[in-house]
C-alpha cells in the first residue's frame, strides 16, 4: 500500500509517519510545505490512501490561512479528479471550523471542498474536527499550550496562564493515529465526520498543575498515577520534552556498616520501591509489622530469611539466591530478618505496600533468637 501524507513534517504527520514506518506493508509518500504542486499531483496518482494533515494555523499573514488550508485542499481534490481515483482521504480539520475567524473559515472551506469531492466523485472522505491535540514532537509556542507548558516546566522556565479555569478539550496524538490507521486498514468506520476518542475535558490550570507535579516527583519520589488516561498521556508527553541532560536524576542513598539503602519510587496508594545491599554475614531486619507488608527479591547473592510468629513462637526459615528469582513476603504478626549467607555483597529489591511514615512507621523491633 502506498500512503500519501501531506504535512508529513508537522506534529501529527511525524507521529503518523513513525507508526507507518513500523509496518512492512506500507510505502509512504510525503508532501511538505514548500514542495511543488506537481509533486502533490504525482503522489496523488500513486496513493492508495491519503492523509491530508497539511495546514496553517499561526501565519504572519492571515492570507496564508486560505492558501495553506482551503486552497491546498482544493488542489488535492483537483488532483484526485484528474487522476480519476476514489482514494480514501482522511482530513484533519478543527473544532474552530464552526467559529467565525480566518482560521476556522479556511478549515470550513476545506471541508466543503472535500464534501463536494465525496458527493460528486464518490471519494470516501473522513473529516476529523480535532480539538487540541497534544503529544510528543508538538512545537512549543505554536501547536498547543500543552507543548509550551511541557517545554518550559521541564526546563524550570516560567509559564504564562491568563485564566487557570479556562476549559480545555484534549486528544492525545497516539489516539488520533490509532483512529487514522483503523480507517487505512479498512475497519468499520463510516465516511463523513469522525470523532477521536477519548476526549479529555480539563482546564488550563489543571494541566499546568499536573505537569508541575511530574517535575516535583523527582525530588519527592512520589509518582503520579501515570498508568492510565489523561495522566498517562500527559506524563509521556512531558517526558518527551526533557533535554537529554535531564534524562537522569539522583535519588538519596543511606549507608552504614551493613550496606546501603536506596529509595527509588513512591506511590500515593500502592506503596514504595527501594533496594538495599548487605555485606557477607550481615543481618538486616529483626522487626515485625501490624499491617505493613513487604516483598523482597534477591537479585544478587544468597539470603537466609527467618520468621517467628510473635504470639505462638512458630519459626520458619528459607534461602533464596539471585539465580532463581523468588519473591519472599513478610507477613503481619511475624518478626523477620534477612542475612547475607554468601561470600559476596547481596543486593535485594524491596516493595512495601505503603510509604514509610516516620511518625507512624508500623515497625517494631523484635530480634529473632538464634
PADOMAR-790052 format. One record per residue (C-alpha): residue number from 1; residue in one letter; chain; x, y, z. Coordinates in steps of 0.2 Angstrom, whole numbers. Layout:
! PADOMAR-790052
+-----+----+----+-------+-------+-------+
:   i : aa : ch :     X :     Y :     Z :
+-----+----+----+-------+-------+-------+
: NUM :  A :  A :     X :     Y :     Z :
...
+-----+----+----+-------+-------+-------+
//
This chain:
! PADOMAR-790052
+-----+----+----+-------+-------+-------+
:   i : aa : ch :     X :     Y :     Z :
+-----+----+----+-------+-------+-------+
:   1 :  X :  A :     0 :     0 :     0 :
:   2 :  X :  A :     6 :    17 :    -4 :
:   3 :  X :  A :     1 :    31 :     8 :
:   4 :  X :  A :     2 :    49 :     5 :
:   5 :  X :  A :     4 :    61 :    20 :
:   6 :  X :  A :     3 :    80 :    17 :
:   7 :  X :  A :    11 :    90 :    31 :
:   8 :  X :  A :    22 :    75 :    34 :
:   9 :  X :  A :    35 :    86 :    43 :
:  10 :  X :  A :    22 :    93 :    55 :
:  11 :  X :  A :    17 :    87 :    73 :
:  12 :  X :  A :     4 :    74 :    68 :
:  13 :  X :  A :    12 :    70 :    52 :
:  14 :  X :  A :    28 :    65 :    61 :
:  15 :  X :  A :    19 :    54 :    73 :
:  16 :  X :  A :     9 :    45 :    59 :
:  17 :  X :  A :    25 :    43 :    49 :
:  18 :  X :  A :    33 :    34 :    63 :
:  19 :  X :  A :    19 :    22 :    65 :
:  20 :  X :  A :    18 :    18 :    47 :
:  21 :  X :  A :    37 :    15 :    46 :
:  22 :  X :  A :    35 :     1 :    58 :
:  23 :  X :  A :    25 :    -8 :    45 :
:  24 :  X :  A :    32 :   -18 :    31 :
:  25 :  X :  A :    16 :   -17 :    21 :
:  26 :  X :  A :    16 :     2 :    19 :
:  27 :  X :  A :    26 :    14 :     7 :
:  28 :  X :  A :    25 :    32 :    12 :
:  29 :  X :  A :    24 :    46 :     0 :
:  30 :  X :  A :    27 :    64 :     8 :
:  31 :  X :  A :    22 :    81 :     4 :
:  32 :  X :  A :    28 :    96 :    14 :
:  33 :  X :  A :    27 :   115 :    14 :
:  34 :  X :  A :    37 :   122 :     0 :
:  35 :  X :  A :    35 :   107 :   -11 :
:  36 :  X :  A :    30 :   110 :   -29 :
:  37 :  X :  A :    11 :   107 :   -34 :
:  38 :  X :  A :    17 :    94 :   -47 :
:  39 :  X :  A :    24 :    83 :   -33 :
:  40 :  X :  A :     7 :    83 :   -25 :
:  41 :  X :  A :    -2 :    78 :   -41 :
:  42 :  X :  A :    11 :    64 :   -44 :
:  43 :  X :  A :     9 :    57 :   -27 :
:  44 :  X :  A :   -10 :    58 :   -28 :
:  45 :  X :  A :    -9 :    47 :   -44 :
:  46 :  X :  A :     0 :    33 :   -34 :
:  47 :  X :  A :    -8 :    34 :   -17 :
:  48 :  X :  A :   -20 :    20 :   -11 :
:  49 :  X :  A :   -24 :    31 :     5 :
:  50 :  X :  A :   -21 :    49 :     8 :
:  51 :  X :  A :   -19 :    58 :    25 :
:  52 :  X :  A :   -21 :    77 :    22 :
:  53 :  X :  A :   -13 :    84 :    38 :
:  54 :  X :  A :    -5 :    99 :    30 :
:  55 :  X :  A :   -12 :   116 :    36 :
:  56 :  X :  A :    -8 :   133 :    43 :
:  57 :  X :  A :   -13 :   139 :    60 :
:  58 :  X :  A :    -2 :   153 :    65 :
:  59 :  X :  A :     4 :   163 :    50 :
:  60 :  X :  A :    11 :   180 :    50 :
:  61 :  X :  A :    -1 :   185 :    36 :
:  62 :  X :  A :   -19 :   180 :    38 :
:  63 :  X :  A :   -20 :   177 :    19 :
:  64 :  X :  A :   -10 :   161 :    22 :
:  65 :  X :  A :   -24 :   153 :    30 :
:  66 :  X :  A :   -33 :   152 :    13 :
:  67 :  X :  A :   -18 :   147 :     4 :
:  68 :  X :  A :   -12 :   134 :    16 :
:  69 :  X :  A :   -29 :   127 :    21 :
:  70 :  X :  A :   -43 :   129 :     8 :
:  71 :  X :  A :   -33 :   132 :    -7 :
:  72 :  X :  A :   -21 :   117 :    -4 :
:  73 :  X :  A :   -36 :   106 :    -1 :
:  74 :  X :  A :   -44 :   111 :   -17 :
:  75 :  X :  A :   -28 :   107 :   -26 :
:  76 :  X :  A :   -28 :    90 :   -18 :
:  77 :  X :  A :   -46 :    87 :   -24 :
:  78 :  X :  A :   -42 :    93 :   -41 :
:  79 :  X :  A :   -28 :    81 :   -42 :
:  80 :  X :  A :   -39 :    66 :   -37 :
:  81 :  X :  A :   -52 :    70 :   -50 :
:  82 :  X :  A :   -38 :    72 :   -63 :
:  83 :  X :  A :   -31 :    55 :   -59 :
:  84 :  X :  A :   -48 :    48 :   -60 :
:  85 :  X :  A :   -46 :    40 :   -42 :
:  86 :  X :  A :   -58 :    37 :   -27 :
:  87 :  X :  A :   -44 :    36 :   -15 :
:  88 :  X :  A :   -49 :    36 :     4 :
:  89 :  X :  A :   -45 :    53 :    11 :
:  90 :  X :  A :   -43 :    57 :    29 :
:  91 :  X :  A :   -43 :    76 :    33 :
:  92 :  X :  A :   -38 :    84 :    50 :
:  93 :  X :  A :   -50 :    99 :    52 :
:  94 :  X :  A :   -53 :   108 :    68 :
:  95 :  X :  A :   -67 :   112 :    80 :
:  96 :  X :  A :   -64 :   130 :    75 :
:  97 :  X :  A :   -72 :   126 :    59 :
:  98 :  X :  A :   -88 :   132 :    67 :
:  99 :  X :  A :   -81 :   148 :    73 :
: 100 :  X :  A :   -81 :   165 :    64 :
: 101 :  X :  A :   -62 :   168 :    62 :
: 102 :  X :  A :   -50 :   167 :    47 :
: 103 :  X :  A :   -43 :   150 :    53 :
: 104 :  X :  A :   -60 :   142 :    56 :
: 105 :  X :  A :   -66 :   149 :    39 :
: 106 :  X :  A :   -52 :   142 :    30 :
: 107 :  X :  A :   -54 :   125 :    38 :
: 108 :  X :  A :   -73 :   125 :    34 :
: 109 :  X :  A :   -69 :   130 :    16 :
: 110 :  X :  A :   -58 :   115 :    15 :
: 111 :  X :  A :   -71 :   104 :    22 :
: 112 :  X :  A :   -84 :   110 :     9 :
: 113 :  X :  A :   -71 :   106 :    -5 :
: 114 :  X :  A :   -70 :    88 :     2 :
: 115 :  X :  A :   -88 :    86 :     4 :
: 116 :  X :  A :   -90 :    91 :   -14 :
: 117 :  X :  A :   -77 :    78 :   -19 :
: 118 :  X :  A :   -87 :    65 :   -10 :
: 119 :  X :  A :  -104 :    70 :   -17 :
: 120 :  X :  A :   -98 :    72 :   -35 :
: 121 :  X :  A :   -85 :    59 :   -37 :
: 122 :  X :  A :   -89 :    46 :   -23 :
: 123 :  X :  A :   -72 :    48 :   -14 :
: 124 :  X :  A :   -73 :    41 :     4 :
: 125 :  X :  A :   -69 :    56 :    14 :
: 126 :  X :  A :   -66 :    56 :    33 :
: 127 :  X :  A :   -66 :    73 :    42 :
: 128 :  X :  A :   -59 :    74 :    59 :
: 129 :  X :  A :   -63 :    90 :    68 :
: 130 :  X :  A :   -50 :    89 :    81 :
: 131 :  X :  A :   -49 :    99 :    97 :
: 132 :  X :  A :   -32 :   102 :   105 :
: 133 :  X :  A :   -20 :    88 :   100 :
: 134 :  X :  A :    -5 :    85 :   112 :
: 135 :  X :  A :     9 :    73 :   112 :
: 136 :  X :  A :    27 :    71 :   108 :
: 137 :  X :  A :    35 :    82 :    95 :
: 138 :  X :  A :    22 :    97 :    95 :
: 139 :  X :  A :    31 :   113 :    94 :
: 140 :  X :  A :    31 :   124 :   109 :
: 141 :  X :  A :    23 :   141 :   107 :
: 142 :  X :  A :    15 :   135 :    91 :
: 143 :  X :  A :     5 :   119 :    91 :
: 144 :  X :  A :    -3 :   119 :   109 :
: 145 :  X :  A :    -2 :   126 :   126 :
: 146 :  X :  A :     2 :   108 :   132 :
: 147 :  X :  A :    18 :   108 :   122 :
: 148 :  X :  A :    23 :   125 :   128 :
: 149 :  X :  A :    20 :   121 :   146 :
: 150 :  X :  A :    29 :   104 :   145 :
: 151 :  X :  A :    44 :   113 :   137 :
: 152 :  X :  A :    45 :   126 :   150 :
: 153 :  X :  A :    42 :   116 :   165 :
: 154 :  X :  A :    54 :   103 :   160 :
: 155 :  X :  A :    67 :   117 :   160 :
: 156 :  X :  A :    62 :   126 :   175 :
: 157 :  X :  A :    56 :   141 :   165 :
: 158 :  X :  A :    40 :   151 :   169 :
: 159 :  X :  A :    24 :   149 :   160 :
: 160 :  X :  A :    10 :   162 :   157 :
: 161 :  X :  A :    -8 :   157 :   161 :
: 162 :  X :  A :   -21 :   171 :   159 :
: 163 :  X :  A :   -36 :   161 :   165 :
: 164 :  X :  A :   -32 :   145 :   175 :
: 165 :  X :  A :   -51 :   140 :   175 :
: 166 :  X :  A :   -52 :   141 :   156 :
: 167 :  X :  A :   -59 :   124 :   149 :
: 168 :  X :  A :   -48 :   114 :   138 :
: 169 :  X :  A :   -53 :    99 :   127 :
: 170 :  X :  A :   -38 :    87 :   123 :
: 171 :  X :  A :   -35 :    72 :   112 :
: 172 :  X :  A :   -19 :    63 :   113 :
: 173 :  X :  A :    -9 :    61 :    97 :
: 174 :  X :  A :    -7 :    42 :    98 :
: 175 :  X :  A :   -26 :    41 :    99 :
: 176 :  X :  A :   -28 :    51 :    84 :
: 177 :  X :  A :   -15 :    40 :    74 :
: 178 :  X :  A :   -24 :    24 :    80 :
: 179 :  X :  A :   -41 :    31 :    73 :
: 180 :  X :  A :   -31 :    35 :    57 :
: 181 :  X :  A :   -24 :    18 :    55 :
: 182 :  X :  A :   -41 :    10 :    58 :
: 183 :  X :  A :   -48 :    19 :    43 :
: 184 :  X :  A :   -32 :    15 :    32 :
: 185 :  X :  A :   -34 :    -4 :    37 :
: 186 :  X :  A :   -52 :    -4 :    32 :
: 187 :  X :  A :   -60 :    -6 :    49 :
: 188 :  X :  A :   -79 :    -2 :    50 :
: 189 :  X :  A :   -78 :    17 :    50 :
: 190 :  X :  A :   -91 :    27 :    40 :
: 191 :  X :  A :   -86 :    41 :    29 :
: 192 :  X :  A :   -90 :    59 :    35 :
: 193 :  X :  A :   -87 :    67 :    51 :
: 194 :  X :  A :   -76 :    56 :    63 :
: 195 :  X :  A :   -73 :    59 :    81 :
: 196 :  X :  A :   -57 :    54 :    91 :
: 197 :  X :  A :   -60 :    46 :   107 :
: 198 :  X :  A :   -56 :    48 :   121 :
: 199 :  X :  A :   -58 :    67 :   123 :
: 200 :  X :  A :   -51 :    73 :   139 :
: 201 :  X :  A :   -60 :    88 :   147 :
: 202 :  X :  A :   -50 :    98 :   159 :
: 203 :  X :  A :   -44 :   116 :   162 :
: 204 :  X :  A :   -28 :   125 :   158 :
: 205 :  X :  A :   -23 :   127 :   177 :
: 206 :  X :  A :   -26 :   108 :   180 :
: 207 :  X :  A :   -14 :   104 :   166 :
: 208 :  X :  A :    -1 :   115 :   172 :
: 209 :  X :  A :    -3 :   109 :   190 :
: 210 :  X :  A :    -1 :    91 :   184 :
: 211 :  X :  A :    15 :    95 :   174 :
: 212 :  X :  A :    22 :   103 :   189 :
: 213 :  X :  A :    18 :    88 :   199 :
: 214 :  X :  A :    28 :    77 :   187 :
: 215 :  X :  A :    43 :    89 :   189 :
: 216 :  X :  A :    41 :    88 :   208 :
: 217 :  X :  A :    41 :    69 :   208 :
: 218 :  X :  A :    59 :    68 :   205 :
: 219 :  X :  A :    63 :    76 :   222 :
: 220 :  X :  A :    48 :    69 :   232 :
: 221 :  X :  A :    50 :    52 :   223 :
: 222 :  X :  A :    31 :    51 :   224 :
: 223 :  X :  A :    24 :    46 :   207 :
: 224 :  X :  A :     8 :    52 :   199 :
: 225 :  X :  A :    -5 :    39 :   193 :
: 226 :  X :  A :     3 :    38 :   176 :
: 227 :  X :  A :    -3 :    21 :   170 :
: 228 :  X :  A :   -20 :    26 :   163 :
: 229 :  X :  A :   -30 :    40 :   155 :
: 230 :  X :  A :   -25 :    58 :   153 :
: 231 :  X :  A :   -11 :    57 :   167 :
: 232 :  X :  A :    -3 :    43 :   157 :
: 233 :  X :  A :    -4 :    53 :   141 :
: 234 :  X :  A :     2 :    69 :   149 :
: 235 :  X :  A :    17 :    61 :   158 :
: 236 :  X :  A :    23 :    53 :   141 :
: 237 :  X :  A :    21 :    70 :   133 :
: 238 :  X :  A :    30 :    79 :   147 :
: 239 :  X :  A :    45 :    67 :   147 :
: 240 :  X :  A :    47 :    69 :   128 :
: 241 :  X :  A :    51 :    87 :   131 :
: 242 :  X :  A :    66 :    83 :   143 :
: 243 :  X :  A :    83 :    89 :   136 :
: 244 :  X :  A :    95 :    74 :   136 :
: 245 :  X :  A :   105 :    81 :   151 :
: 246 :  X :  A :    89 :    79 :   161 :
: 247 :  X :  A :    86 :    60 :   157 :
: 248 :  X :  A :    94 :    56 :   173 :
: 249 :  X :  A :    92 :    61 :   191 :
: 250 :  X :  A :    99 :    55 :   208 :
: 251 :  X :  A :    90 :    48 :   222 :
: 252 :  X :  A :    95 :    48 :   241 :
: 253 :  X :  A :   107 :    34 :   247 :
: 254 :  X :  A :   108 :    30 :   265 :
: 255 :  X :  A :   124 :    20 :   270 :
: 256 :  X :  A :   130 :    12 :   286 :
: 257 :  X :  A :   142 :    -3 :   290 :
: 258 :  X :  A :   129 :   -15 :   285 :
: 259 :  X :  A :   127 :    -8 :   267 :
: 260 :  X :  A :   116 :     5 :   258 :
: 261 :  X :  A :    98 :     8 :   257 :
: 262 :  X :  A :    91 :    17 :   242 :
: 263 :  X :  A :    73 :    23 :   239 :
: 264 :  X :  A :    68 :    23 :   221 :
: 265 :  X :  A :    49 :    27 :   219 :
: 266 :  X :  A :    34 :    30 :   230 :
: 267 :  X :  A :    16 :    30 :   225 :
: 268 :  X :  A :     1 :    38 :   234 :
: 269 :  X :  A :    -9 :    22 :   236 :
: 270 :  X :  A :     2 :     7 :   231 :
: 271 :  X :  A :    17 :     8 :   242 :
: 272 :  X :  A :    35 :    11 :   238 :
: 273 :  X :  A :    50 :     3 :   229 :
: 274 :  X :  A :    68 :     3 :   235 :
: 275 :  X :  A :    84 :    -8 :   236 :
: 276 :  X :  A :    97 :   -12 :   249 :
: 277 :  X :  A :   114 :   -21 :   250 :
: 278 :  X :  A :   121 :   -31 :   264 :
: 279 :  X :  A :   139 :   -37 :   266 :
: 280 :  X :  A :   143 :   -55 :   269 :
: 281 :  X :  A :   137 :   -61 :   286 :
: 282 :  X :  A :   126 :   -45 :   289 :
: 283 :  X :  A :   109 :   -47 :   295 :
: 284 :  X :  A :    95 :   -34 :   292 :
: 285 :  X :  A :    78 :   -33 :   299 :
: 286 :  X :  A :    73 :   -40 :   316 :
: 287 :  X :  A :    56 :   -32 :   317 :
: 288 :  X :  A :    38 :   -35 :   314 :
: 289 :  X :  A :    23 :   -25 :   307 :
: 290 :  X :  A :     4 :   -25 :   312 :
: 291 :  X :  A :    -2 :   -20 :   294 :
: 292 :  X :  A :    13 :   -16 :   283 :
: 293 :  X :  A :    18 :   -29 :   271 :
: 294 :  X :  A :    33 :   -31 :   260 :
: 295 :  X :  A :    40 :   -41 :   245 :
: 296 :  X :  A :    59 :   -45 :   244 :
: 297 :  X :  A :    68 :   -51 :   229 :
: 298 :  X :  A :    86 :   -55 :   230 :
: 299 :  X :  A :    94 :   -50 :   213 :
: 300 :  X :  A :   112 :   -54 :   218 :
: 301 :  X :  A :   119 :   -65 :   232 :
: 302 :  X :  A :   112 :   -78 :   244 :
: 303 :  X :  A :   100 :   -74 :   258 :
: 304 :  X :  A :    93 :   -83 :   273 :
: 305 :  X :  A :    76 :   -77 :   278 :
: 306 :  X :  A :    69 :   -81 :   296 :
: 307 :  X :  A :    52 :   -78 :   303 :
: 308 :  X :  A :    45 :   -81 :   320 :
: 309 :  X :  A :    27 :   -78 :   325 :
: 310 :  X :  A :    26 :   -65 :   339 :
: 311 :  X :  A :    12 :   -74 :   349 :
: 312 :  X :  A :    14 :   -93 :   346 :
: 313 :  X :  A :    33 :   -93 :   343 :
: 314 :  X :  A :    32 :  -103 :   327 :
: 315 :  X :  A :    48 :  -102 :   317 :
: 316 :  X :  A :    51 :  -104 :   299 :
: 317 :  X :  A :    67 :  -100 :   288 :
: 318 :  X :  A :    71 :  -101 :   269 :
: 319 :  X :  A :    85 :   -97 :   257 :
: 320 :  X :  A :    84 :   -88 :   241 :
: 321 :  X :  A :    98 :   -83 :   228 :
: 322 :  X :  A :    99 :   -71 :   214 :
: 323 :  X :  A :   100 :   -86 :   202 :
: 324 :  X :  A :    82 :   -90 :   205 :
: 325 :  X :  A :    70 :   -75 :   206 :
: 326 :  X :  A :    59 :   -78 :   221 :
: 327 :  X :  A :    48 :   -66 :   230 :
: 328 :  X :  A :    48 :   -68 :   249 :
: 329 :  X :  A :    33 :   -59 :   258 :
: 330 :  X :  A :    33 :   -53 :   275 :
: 331 :  X :  A :    18 :   -57 :   285 :
: 332 :  X :  A :    10 :   -46 :   298 :
: 333 :  X :  A :    12 :   -53 :   316 :
: 334 :  X :  A :    29 :   -62 :   311 :
: 335 :  X :  A :    45 :   -54 :   316 :
: 336 :  X :  A :    58 :   -57 :   302 :
: 337 :  X :  A :    76 :   -54 :   297 :
: 338 :  X :  A :    87 :   -57 :   282 :
: 339 :  X :  A :   105 :   -62 :   282 :
: 340 :  X :  A :   118 :   -62 :   268 :
: 341 :  X :  A :   125 :   -80 :   269 :
: 342 :  X :  A :   135 :   -79 :   253 :
: 343 :  X :  A :   153 :   -73 :   251 :
: 344 :  X :  A :   149 :   -58 :   240 :
: 345 :  X :  A :   138 :   -42 :   243 :
: 346 :  X :  A :   120 :   -46 :   242 :
: 347 :  X :  A :   108 :   -34 :   233 :
: 348 :  X :  A :    89 :   -35 :   237 :
: 349 :  X :  A :    74 :   -26 :   229 :
: 350 :  X :  A :    61 :   -21 :   241 :
: 351 :  X :  A :    42 :   -16 :   239 :
: 352 :  X :  A :    32 :   -10 :   254 :
: 353 :  X :  A :    13 :    -8 :   252 :
: 354 :  X :  A :    14 :    10 :   260 :
: 355 :  X :  A :    26 :    24 :   260 :
: 356 :  X :  A :    37 :    25 :   276 :
: 357 :  X :  A :    29 :    36 :   289 :
: 358 :  X :  A :    42 :    41 :   302 :
: 359 :  X :  A :    28 :    47 :   314 :
: 360 :  X :  A :    19 :    30 :   312 :
: 361 :  X :  A :    31 :    18 :   305 :
: 362 :  X :  A :    22 :     2 :   310 :
: 363 :  X :  A :    39 :    -6 :   313 :
: 364 :  X :  A :    43 :   -14 :   330 :
: 365 :  X :  A :    60 :   -21 :   335 :
: 366 :  X :  A :    59 :   -39 :   340 :
: 367 :  X :  A :    76 :   -49 :   336 :
: 368 :  X :  A :    74 :   -67 :   332 :
: 369 :  X :  A :    83 :   -78 :   344 :
: 370 :  X :  A :    97 :   -89 :   336 :
+-----+----+----+-------+-------+-------+
//
